Amino acid sequence: MRLLLWLLLAGATAGPAASAEKPNFAELLARAEAQAAAGHRWSPPGDNMTETVAGMMDLISTATPQQLAELSALLEKGGSHPPPSVTPGHPVPEAPPRPDAKPSPQPGARSAELLSRGKEAERLGDVSGARRFYASAAALGNAAAALSLGRLYDPAYLKHTALGGIDPDPALARHWYERAAALGNAEAGPLLQALSVR
């Protein structure tokens, strides 16, 4: 988990296997899903999910909400488990920090910052920006961000806001409410039930 968070927060790029022409977010997401399915979460070097996801962080602003939901689900399906030890009793050493890297904020601080930026974007009417900030914070385990993102897809919530021209998506609302509930947000349960009634 610490290695994945370090890669995500340090903004590491894809490993030496990166080609001269940079792939887009959708291509990297497909690659990460294939690597996870093949059991290549942490190794081999240059062809593993962790490095691919790290490379995706530079492109996060180009991702669609559906792609962000897929990334969140992929990371939730076991991506947080550390790599196995090479030899029993001898853990794999953590990667040393890059000498040119700035100290990264703690994951909790980063997710709180992303949540705050999402709220500000939503207040300003920038739903697309708010969705991206909330999705990034939810990927770091922020339950309030997952709930807020669910609301930005919920037909009932959107109907009662001044946010015009925004298409609701009940399936994505359900996904993010379920994620918020899994992260321990008590408000998500009633919203899920209300969504099921509609």
ChimeraX attribute file (.defattr): number of C-alpha atoms within 10 A of each C-alpha:
attribute: neighborCount
match mode: 1-to-1
recipient: residues
	/A:1	12
	/A:2	13
	/A:3	18
	/A:4	21
	/A:5	17
	/A:6	19
	/A:7	22
	/A:8	22
	/A:9	18
	/A:10	18
	/A:11	16
	/A:12	19
	/A:13	17
	/A:14	23
	/A:15	16
	/A:16	10
	/A:17	11
	/A:18	15
	/A:19	9
	/A:20	6
	/A:21	6
	/A:22	11
	/A:23	15
	/A:24	14
	/A:25	22
	/A:26	15
	/A:27	12
	/A:28	20
	/A:29	22
	/A:30	15
	/A:31	18
	/A:32	25
	/A:33	22
	/A:34	15
	/A:35	20
	/A:36	20
	/A:37	11
	/A:38	11
	/A:39	13
	/A:40	18
	/A:41	26
	/A:42	21
	/A:43	14
	/A:44	12
	/A:45	13
	/A:46	15
	/A:47	20
	/A:48	23
	/A:49	31
	/A:50	28
	/A:51	26
	/A:52	26
	/A:53	25
	/A:54	23
	/A:55	24
	/A:56	27
	/A:57	21
	/A:58	14
	/A:59	14
	/A:60	17
	/A:61	15
	/A:62	15
	/A:63	18
	/A:64	15
	/A:65	16
	/A:66	11
	/A:67	17
	/A:68	23
	/A:69	20
	/A:70	16
	/A:71	22
	/A:72	20
	/A:73	15
	/A:74	18
	/A:75	21
	/A:76	14
	/A:77	11
	/A:78	12
	/A:79	18
	/A:80	16
	/A:81	15
	/A:82	15
	/A:83	15
	/A:84	11
	/A:85	11
	/A:86	10
	/A:87	8
	/A:88	8
	/A:89	7
	/A:90	9
	/A:91	12
	/A:92	13
	/A:93	9
	/A:94	9
	/A:95	10
	/A:96	7
	/A:97	12
	/A:98	10
	/A:99	6
	/A:100	6
	/A:101	10
	/A:102	9
	/A:103	11
	/A:104	14
	/A:105	12
	/A:106	12
	/A:107	18
	/A:108	13
	/A:109	12
	/A:110	17
	/A:111	25
	/A:112	19
	/A:113	15
	/A:114	23
	/A:115	28
	/A:116	17
	/A:117	18
	/A:118	27
	/A:119	21
	/A:120	15
	/A:121	19
	/A:122	20
	/A:123	13
	/A:124	12
	/A:125	14
	/A:126	14
	/A:127	20
	/A:128	17
	/A:129	18
	/A:130	26
	/A:131	27
	/A:132	24
	/A:133	27
	/A:134	33
	/A:135	31
	/A:136	26
	/A:137	28
	/A:138	28
	/A:139	22
	/A:140	22
	/A:141	21
	/A:142	25
	/A:143	28
	/A:144	24
	/A:145	32
	/A:146	31
	/A:147	28
	/A:148	25
	/A:149	29
	/A:150	31
	/A:151	24
	/A:152	27
	/A:153	25
	/A:154	24
	/A:155	18
	/A:156	16
	/A:157	14
	/A:158	17
	/A:159	12
	/A:160	8
	/A:161	9
	/A:162	9
	/A:163	16
	/A:164	10
	/A:165	7
	/A:166	13
	/A:167	11
	/A:168	18
	/A:169	14
	/A:170	19
	/A:171	14
	/A:172	19
	/A:173	24
	/A:174	22
	/A:175	20
	/A:176	29
	/A:177	31
	/A:178	21
	/A:179	26
	/A:180	26
	/A:181	21
	/A:182	15
	/A:183	17
	/A:184	15
	/A:185	18
	/A:186	14
	/A:187	14
	/A:188	26
	/A:189	16
	/A:190	12
	/A:191	22
	/A:192	19
	/A:193	11
	/A:194	11
	/A:195	17
	/A:196	10
	/A:197	7
	/A:198	8
